[in-house]
């Protein structure tokens, strides 16, 4: 084994959070930072070209996980793509910039005991990260590393969706991260000049030439070294060769909701009985490691659109050349161009349904290029009651963990009922003139699927991941059962070790998780460096309308 190299901070995982922390911590020239990423560099054109995102699935850039069979999802083992590349999943996601609802973060603070993680606490970090093309405002930042912009390409199918939703009574919303979340409109995206702006693009690459920052790709961290109750370094495989690195200050895990709990357990931190059963010596009994797994499920509603050219028809040689020359055209599409948030039932304190409109058929996680012209509305559940767990299959770090998201497993079936309601909601759109003029037959679930029992069966047979797993290393005071890290992200029971990524979210926010993960890492950088957190900033009370598509009247919602 090579001689041990020493650093101040070792960061395990160069996803969204790891890239932020590497850049922020190495800004101090007196600090030595090692960033370890299991995947390759992010130099593929499919990463830069937004519409090519599905071509990254099941490649060297993807962990290519699968869940255990899901009892309430027709017994299926579901594909879980996760980024295994510099930038992590921000290098292969749909680039949608959504923070979530203020109620999510205030619940972290008030219900889960996460002091310092309320909406107003995180707002200055959202703004610090952001370079919004619309400019600075109480809700948005300008001049930060992460480019956020209005999409350069808008398809005819998605334009029809937006118009139809408004005709059906959905409020128009041109900023889902502004004073209200509900309504329908166009998503802002993390792109710069028609190219993907991942966390690696935004944070890591500008810092890559710093002499105090070392970045290793194809470097799988296999164990955190713990001596006398303190993390002192890591073992990792550098292209298969074993290496040890010492951390004089801290080890920071940024592997996400799957890899961070796996690495903690491989290092002896987790449920003691599970560790013993796996043949791993217990360093700290922490029952919450791997528990509390939450993910947003979604399902497709699709129609044939024979009179509208499909997105894939426009991304041939001419479309590729146009994007290469101008970074415009269909290859600049993020695929899920438009969408919105709605309530599945009256009386909810915040939206629980997120919608995405796609100018294509969504099949097999987008891996297929269907010949037919079609459009899809994806119905996602963003207030999830079901919980699952990550567990080890083996003490070998090269083996994949067991992933059980527990889809639709909540005791009173609230998740399934909400998705059935969302499915009905999506079907309402095609009755409005803008979509009725372009849509012919319903491809999924199909007009023969009508009763609630039939719709439920379709939900169970069709849900897939929305790519938003969180919660497996949850923040909370040590007194709170199931918490793994304290409000400063320090692992309970082990000094010199933190987790800073989506796994620390105690519950999933209502929306996409990349923006919250980046904000978590921004705040973590201040905590780790010993700086006082930025002052809380509340831009104002939210305005929520109770939007239930198909009901023209909008009523104020509580909260």
C-alpha positions in Angstrom: 0.0 0.0 0.0 1.4 3.5 -0.9 2.5 5.8 1.8 -0.3 7.7 3.5 -0.8 11.2 2.2 -2.1 13.9 4.6 -4.8 16.5 4.0 -6.9 18.7 6.2 -10.2 17.7 4.7 -11.1 14.6 2.8 -14.4 14.7 0.9 -15.9 11.3 -0.2 -18.0 11.9 -3.3 -17.9 14.6 -6.0 -21.6 15.0 -6.5 -23.5 18.2 -6.1 -22.5 18.6 -2.4 -18.9 17.4 -2.8 -18.2 19.9 -5.6 -19.5 22.8 -3.5 -17.5 21.8 -0.5 -14.3 21.2 -2.4 -14.5 24.7 -4.0 -15.6 26.5 -0.8 -13.1 24.9 1.5 -10.1 25.1 -0.9 -10.7 28.8 -1.3 -8.6 29.0 1.9 -5.1 28.5 0.4 -3.9 27.2 3.8 -6.2 24.3 3.7 -5.4 21.0 1.9 -8.5 19.3 0.4 -8.8 15.8 -1.2 -11.9 15.1 -3.2 -12.5 11.5 -4.1 -15.0 10.4 -6.8 -15.8 6.8 -7.7 -16.7 7.7 -11.3 -14.9 9.3 -14.2 -14.5 12.9 -15.3 -17.5 14.8 -16.7 -16.1 15.4 -20.2 -18.8 13.6 -22.3 -20.7 15.7 -24.8 -23.9 13.9 -23.5 -23.3 15.7 -20.2 -23.0 19.1 -21.8 -25.9 18.8 -24.2 -29.1 19.0 -22.1 -31.5 16.8 -24.2 -29.0 14.0 -24.2 -29.4 13.3 -20.5 -31.1 9.8 -20.9 -28.1 8.6 -23.0 -26.1 8.8 -19.8 -28.3 6.1 -18.1 -26.8 2.7 -17.7 -23.3 3.9 -18.8 -20.0 4.4 -16.9 -21.5 7.6 -15.6 -24.3 5.8 -13.7 -24.3 3.7 -10.6 -27.1 1.8 -12.3 -28.8 0.8 -9.1 -31.9 -1.3 -8.7 -34.3 -1.5 -5.8 -35.4 -4.7 -4.1 -38.8 -5.9 -5.3 -41.4 -3.5 -4.2 -44.4 -5.2 -2.7 -46.8 -2.3 -3.4 -45.5 -1.7 -6.8 -46.5 -4.9 -8.4 -43.4 -6.7 -7.1 -41.1 -4.9 -9.4 -37.4 -4.2 -8.9 -37.0 -0.6 -10.1 -34.1 1.0 -11.9 -32.5 3.8 -9.9 -30.1 5.9 -11.9 -27.6 7.9 -9.8 -24.7 10.0 -11.1 -21.3 8.3 -10.8 -19.2 11.1 -12.3 -17.8 14.5 -11.4 -20.9 16.5 -10.6 -22.8 13.4 -9.5 -26.5 13.4 -10.5 -26.3 17.1 -11.4 -24.3 15.9 -14.4 -27.2 13.7 -15.6 -30.4 15.2 -14.2 -33.1 17.2 -16.0 -31.6 20.4 -14.7 -34.8 21.7 -13.1 -34.1 24.3 -10.4 -36.7 23.9 -7.6 -36.0 24.6 -4.0 -39.2 23.2 -2.4 -41.9 24.8 -0.2 -41.0 26.9 2.8 -43.2 24.5 4.9 -40.7 21.7 4.2 -37.8 23.6 5.8 -39.8 25.0 8.6 -40.8 21.4 9.4 -37.2 20.4 9.5 -36.6 23.1 12.1 -39.8 22.7 14.1 -40.7 19.1 13.8 -37.3 17.4 13.5 -35.3 19.7 15.7 -33.0 20.9 13.0 -32.0 24.2 14.4 -30.6 26.5 11.7 -32.3 24.7 8.8 -35.6 26.6 8.5 -36.6 28.3 5.3 -35.2 31.7 6.3 -32.0 30.1 7.4 -31.4 28.5 4.0 -32.6 31.4 1.9 -29.2 33.2 2.0 -27.5 30.0 0.9 -29.9 29.5 -2.0 -29.2 33.1 -3.0 -25.4 32.8 -2.5 -25.2 29.8 -4.8 -27.4 31.3 -7.6 -26.6 33.3 -10.7 -30.1 33.8 -11.9 -30.4 35.3 -15.4 -33.4 37.4 -14.2 -31.1 39.2 -11.7 -31.1 39.5 -7.9 -34.3 39.8 -5.9 -35.4 39.0 -2.4 -35.9 35.4 -3.6 -33.0 35.1 -6.0 -29.3 35.6 -6.2 -27.0 36.9 -9.0 -23.3 36.4 -9.3 -23.1 33.0 -7.6 -21.5 30.0 -9.2 -24.7 28.1 -10.3 -26.3 29.4 -13.5 -30.1 29.4 -13.3 -32.0 30.6 -16.3 -35.2 30.4 -18.4 -35.1 27.5 -20.9 -33.8 28.4 -24.3 -36.1 25.9 -26.0 -39.8 25.4 -25.6 -41.6 22.7 -27.5 -45.1 23.0 -29.0 -46.3 20.1 -26.9 -45.3 21.8 -23.7 -46.7 25.1 -24.8 -50.0 23.3 -25.3 -49.8 21.7 -21.8 -49.2 25.1 -20.1 -52.1 26.7 -22.0 -54.4 23.7 -21.3 -53.6 23.7 -17.5 -54.4 27.4 -17.3 -57.6 26.9 -19.1 -58.5 24.2 -16.6 -58.1 26.6 -13.7 -54.4 26.2 -12.7 -52.8 29.5 -11.7 -50.0 30.8 -13.9 -46.7 30.7 -12.1 -43.5 32.1 -13.7 -41.3 31.5 -10.6 -41.8 28.3 -8.5 -39.1 29.5 -6.2 -40.8 32.8 -5.5 -43.6 33.8 -3.2 -45.8 30.9 -4.1 -45.1 27.3 -5.4 -48.5 26.2 -6.8 -49.6 26.7 -10.3 -48.3 25.8 -13.8 -45.6 27.3 -15.9 -42.1 26.8 -17.3 -39.3 25.5 -15.2 -36.0 27.4 -14.7 -33.0 25.2 -15.4 -29.4 25.0 -14.4 -27.9 25.9 -17.8 -25.5 28.4 -19.0 -25.9 29.5 -22.6 -27.7 26.3 -23.6 -25.3 24.0 -21.9 -25.7 22.0 -18.6 -24.4 23.8 -15.6 -23.7 21.0 -13.2 -22.2 21.4 -9.7 -18.9 20.4 -11.3 -19.2 23.1 -14.0 -20.3 25.7 -11.5 -18.0 25.0 -8.5 -15.3 22.4 -9.2 -13.8 23.3 -12.5 -13.1 27.0 -11.6 -11.3 25.7 -8.5 -9.5 22.7 -10.1 -6.1 24.4 -10.7 -5.7 25.4 -7.0 -2.6 23.7 -5.7 -4.2 22.9 -2.4 -7.1 21.0 -4.0 -6.5 17.4 -5.2 -9.2 15.6 -7.2 -9.1 11.9 -7.8 -11.6 10.2 -10.2 -12.3 6.5 -10.3 -11.4 6.5 -6.6 -13.9 4.4 -4.6 -13.8 5.2 -0.8 -14.1 1.8 1.0 -13.8 2.8 4.6 -13.6 5.7 7.0 -10.7 5.1 9.5 -11.8 5.6 13.1 -9.3 5.7 15.9 -10.3 6.5 19.5 -13.7 7.6 18.5 -12.4 10.0 15.8 -12.3 9.8 12.0 -8.7 10.1 11.0 -8.7 9.3 7.3 -10.0 6.9 4.6 -9.1 3.8 2.7 -9.9 4.0 -1.0 -9.3 2.2 -4.3 -7.5 4.3 -6.9 -8.4 2.5 -10.1 -8.4 -0.7 -8.1 -5.2 0.0 -6.1 -5.6 0.4 -2.3 -4.6 3.8 -0.9 -4.8 5.4 2.5 -5.3 9.1 3.1 -5.1 10.9 6.4 -7.4 13.7 7.4 -5.9 16.1 10.0 -9.2 18.0 10.4 -12.3 16.2 9.1 -13.7 13.5 6.8 -16.9 14.7 5.0 -19.2 12.2 3.3 -21.0 13.5 0.2 -22.0 10.3 -1.4 -25.8 10.9 -1.4 -28.7 8.9 0.0 -27.4 5.6 -1.1 -23.6 5.8 -0.8 -23.2 7.8 2.4 -25.1 5.4 4.6 -23.4 2.5 2.9 -20.0 4.0 3.7 -20.9 4.7 7.3 -22.0 1.1 7.8 -18.9 -0.3 6.1 -16.9 1.9 8.6 -18.8 0.4 11.6 -21.3 3.2 12.1 -24.9 2.1 11.9 -27.4 -0.3 13.5 -25.3 -2.5 15.7 -27.2 -5.7 15.0 -27.0 -5.2 11.2 -23.3 -4.5 11.4 -22.6 -7.6 13.5 -24.7 -9.7 11.1 -22.6 -8.3 8.2 -19.3 -9.1 10.0 -18.4 -5.5 10.6 -17.0 -4.3 14.0 -19.2 -1.7 15.6 -17.6 1.7 16.0 -20.8 3.5 16.8 -24.3 2.1 17.2 -26.5 4.5 15.1 -29.8 2.8 14.3 -30.9 5.7 12.0 -28.1 5.1 9.4 -29.8 3.8 6.3 -33.3 4.2 7.7 -35.9 6.9 6.8 -35.3 6.5 3.1 -37.7 8.6 1.1 -38.1 9.2 -2.6 -40.6 10.9 -4.8 -42.4 8.4 -7.0 -43.9 9.3 -10.4 -45.9 7.8 -13.3 -46.6 8.7 -16.9 -49.8 9.8 -18.6 -49.1 9.9 -22.3 -50.9 10.7 -25.6 -50.1 10.3 -29.2 -49.5 13.6 -31.0 -49.3 12.7 -34.7 -49.5 16.2 -36.0 -46.6 17.5 -33.9 -43.0 16.6 -34.8 -41.4 14.7 -31.9 -38.4 16.0 -30.0 -36.3 13.1 -31.2 -37.1 13.9 -34.8 -35.6 17.3 -34.3 -32.3 16.1 -32.7 -30.8 14.5 -35.8 -27.7 15.7 -37.5 -29.1 19.2 -38.2 -30.2 19.6 -34.6 -26.8 18.5 -33.3 -25.0 20.9 -35.6 -27.3 23.7 -34.6 -26.6 23.1 -30.9 -22.9 22.8 -31.5 -22.8 26.1 -33.3 -25.4 28.1 -31.3 -26.3 26.0 -28.2 -29.9 26.5 -29.2 -32.6 24.3 -30.6 -34.1 21.0 -29.4 -30.8 19.7 -27.9 -31.0 22.6 -25.5 -34.3 21.2 -24.1 -34.1 19.8 -20.6 -36.9 17.4 -21.7 -39.1 18.2 -18.7 -39.6 21.7 -19.9 -42.8 22.8 -18.1 -44.8 21.7 -15.2 -46.1 22.8 -11.9 -47.5 22.0 -8.4 -51.0 21.2 -7.3 -53.0 19.8 -4.4 -54.4 16.3 -4.7 -57.3 17.2 -2.3 -58.6 20.2 -0.5 -57.2 21.1 2.9 -53.6 20.3 2.3 -51.2 22.9 3.8 -49.0 22.9 0.6 -48.9 21.2 -2.8 -48.3 17.5 -2.9 -48.3 16.8 -6.6 -45.6 17.9 -9.0 -46.2 17.7 -12.8 -43.7 17.6 -15.7 -44.6 18.0 -19.3 -42.4 16.2 -21.8 -42.5 16.5 -25.6 -41.9 12.8 -26.0 -43.1 9.4 -24.8 -41.6 8.5 -21.5 -40.8 4.8 -21.5 -38.3 2.7 -19.7 -36.9 5.8 -17.9 -36.5 7.5 -21.3 -34.1 4.9 -22.5 -36.2 4.0 -25.5 -36.6 6.3 -28.5 -40.2 5.5 -29.5 -41.1 5.9 -33.1 -44.5 7.4 -32.5 -45.0 11.1 -31.9 -46.2 11.6 -28.4 -46.2 13.7 -25.3 -46.2 12.8 -21.6 -47.3 14.4 -18.4 -45.4 12.9 -15.5 -47.4 12.9 -12.2 -45.1 13.0 -9.2 -45.9 12.8 -5.5 -43.8 15.3 -3.5 -45.3 14.9 0.0 -44.4 11.2 0.6 -45.5 9.3 3.7 -43.8 6.0 2.9 -40.4 5.3 4.1 -37.8 2.6 3.3 -34.2 1.7 4.1 -30.7 1.1 2.8 -28.9 -2.0 4.1 -25.7 -3.8 3.3 -25.8 -7.0 1.3 -22.1 -7.5 2.0 -19.1 -6.1 3.8 -17.4 -5.8 0.5 -17.6 -2.1 -0.6 -17.7 -3.1 -4.2 -21.0 -4.8 -3.7 -24.2 -2.7 -4.1 -26.3 -2.2 -1.0 -30.0 -3.3 -0.8 -32.2 -0.3 -1.7 -35.8 -0.5 -0.4 -37.6 2.8 -0.9 -40.9 1.2 0.4 -43.0 2.8 -2.3 -46.7 3.1 -1.5 -46.1 1.3 1.8 -47.6 3.9 4.2 -50.2 2.5 6.5 -53.3 4.3 5.3 -52.4 4.3 1.6 -52.2 8.1 1.4 -49.4 8.0 -1.2 -51.4 5.7 -3.6 -54.6 7.8 -3.2 -52.7 11.0 -4.0 -51.1 9.5 -7.1 -54.5 8.3 -8.3 -55.9 11.8 -7.8 -52.9 13.3 -9.7 -53.4 10.9 -12.5 -57.0 12.0 -12.8 -55.8 15.6 -12.7 -53.4 15.0 -15.6 -56.2 13.5 -17.7 -58.2 16.7 -17.3 -55.7 18.6 -19.4 -56.4 16.9 -22.6 -60.1 18.0 -22.4 -58.9 21.6 -22.8 -58.7 23.0 -26.3 -54.9 23.5 -26.5 -54.1 19.9 -25.8 -57.2 18.5 -27.4 -56.1 19.9 -30.8 -52.8 18.1 -30.8 -53.5 14.9 -28.8 -55.2 11.8 -30.3 -55.3 8.5 -28.4 -54.3 8.1 -24.8 -51.2 5.8 -24.8 -50.9 5.4 -21.0 -52.7 4.3 -19.0 -55.2 4.0 -21.9 -58.9 4.9 -22.1 -59.9 1.5 -20.9 -58.5 2.2 -17.4 -61.3 4.1 -15.7 -62.3 2.9 -12.2 -60.4 3.8 -9.1 -59.3 0.2 -8.8 -58.0 0.1 -12.3 -56.2 3.4 -11.8 -54.6 2.1 -8.6 -53.4 -1.0 -10.4 -51.9 1.3 -13.0 -50.2 3.3 -10.3 -48.7 0.2 -8.8 -47.6 -1.2 -12.1 -46.1 2.1 -13.4 -44.5 4.2 -10.7 -40.8 4.8 -11.1 -38.3 7.0 -9.2 -38.3 10.7 -9.7 -34.6 10.5 -8.8 -34.9 12.3 -5.4 -33.8 9.9 -2.7 -33.1 11.5 0.7 -33.2 10.9 4.4 -30.8 8.1 5.2 -28.4 10.1 7.4 -31.0 12.5 8.8 -30.3 15.7 10.7 -31.5 15.9 14.3 -30.5 16.3 17.9 -28.9 13.2 19.4 -32.0 12.9 21.6 -34.2 12.4 18.5 -34.6 8.8 17.7 -33.3 7.9 14.2 -31.1 11.0 13.7 -27.6 10.4 12.4 -26.0 13.9 12.3 -26.5 16.9 14.5 -27.6 20.3 13.2 -24.0 21.0 12.3 -23.9 17.8 10.3 -21.5 16.1 12.7 -22.1 12.3 13.0 -23.4 11.4 16.4 -20.8 9.4 18.3 -17.8 10.0 16.1 -15.6 13.1 16.1 -14.1 14.6 13.0 -16.8 13.1 10.7 -19.7 14.9 8.9 -22.2 14.1 6.3 -23.3 16.9 3.9 -25.6 15.8 1.1 -29.2 14.8 0.3 -29.1 12.0 2.8 -29.2 14.5 5.7 -32.6 15.8 4.8 -35.0 14.5 7.4 -37.8 14.6 4.9 -37.9 15.3 1.2 -38.8 18.8 0.1 -41.6 19.4 -2.3 -39.7 19.5 -5.5 -36.4 18.5 -7.1 -33.5 17.9 -4.7 -30.5 19.4 -6.5 -31.0 23.0 -5.4 -31.5 22.0 -1.7 -28.5 19.8 -1.8 -26.3 22.6 -3.0 -27.7 24.9 -0.4 -27.0 22.3 2.3 -23.4 22.1 1.1 -23.1 25.9 1.0 -24.2 26.1 4.6 -22.0 23.2 5.6 -19.0 25.0 4.2 -19.5 27.8 6.7 -20.0 25.3 9.5 -16.9 23.3 8.7 -14.7 26.4 8.3 -15.9 27.7 11.6 -17.6 30.8 10.1 -20.8 32.2 11.5 -23.7 31.1 9.3 -25.2 33.8 7.1 -28.0 35.8 8.7 -31.5 34.3 8.2 -33.5 36.1 5.5 -37.2 35.7 5.0 -38.4 37.4 1.8 -42.0 37.4 2.9 -45.0 35.2 3.7 -45.9 32.7 0.9 -49.1 33.1 -1.1 -50.6 29.6 -1.7 -53.6 29.0 -3.9 -55.5 25.8 -3.6 -55.1 24.5 -7.1 -57.0 21.4 -8.0 -57.1 21.1 -11.8 -60.6 20.8 -13.1 -62.0 23.2 -10.4 -61.8 26.7 -11.8 -62.1 28.4 -8.4 -58.8 29.0 -6.5 -59.1 29.2 -2.7 -56.5 30.2 -0.2 -54.8 27.3 1.4 -53.7 27.3 5.1 -50.1 28.0 5.8 
